[in-house]
Amino acid sequence: MVRGRLWRLSNPALDPAERERLVQQLMTARHAVRMAKGDPDALRAARSSVDAAKRALGERGPPWWTDGAPDYNRRLVGNTPYAGWFETVSAKDTG
């Protein structure tokens, strides 16, 4: 969770070596985004590479889980069934 929003984790079923390769691909793509300032075509290509890496990691796109649970990715936690859980976790952090 970041700033009150739920964010999907990478697929835990990925082979560790494959996950590491994809994370490196993501980092390279993020670097390309930073370097593409002022070049709309390069920026579009770099952002596309970020999206492809995140999809391969399972952080975007169709859910990687198979239990039928809905995907609350990028939603405010207070607007999801996890709101009560978050309140208890937040209370422990401040108490």
Secondary structure, DSSP 4 states (H G I P E B T S, - for coil): -BTTB--PPPPTTS-HHHHHHHHHHHHHHHHHHHHTTT-HHHHHHHHHHHHHHHHHHTSSSS-S--S-----TT-BGGGSTTHHHHHHHHHHHH-
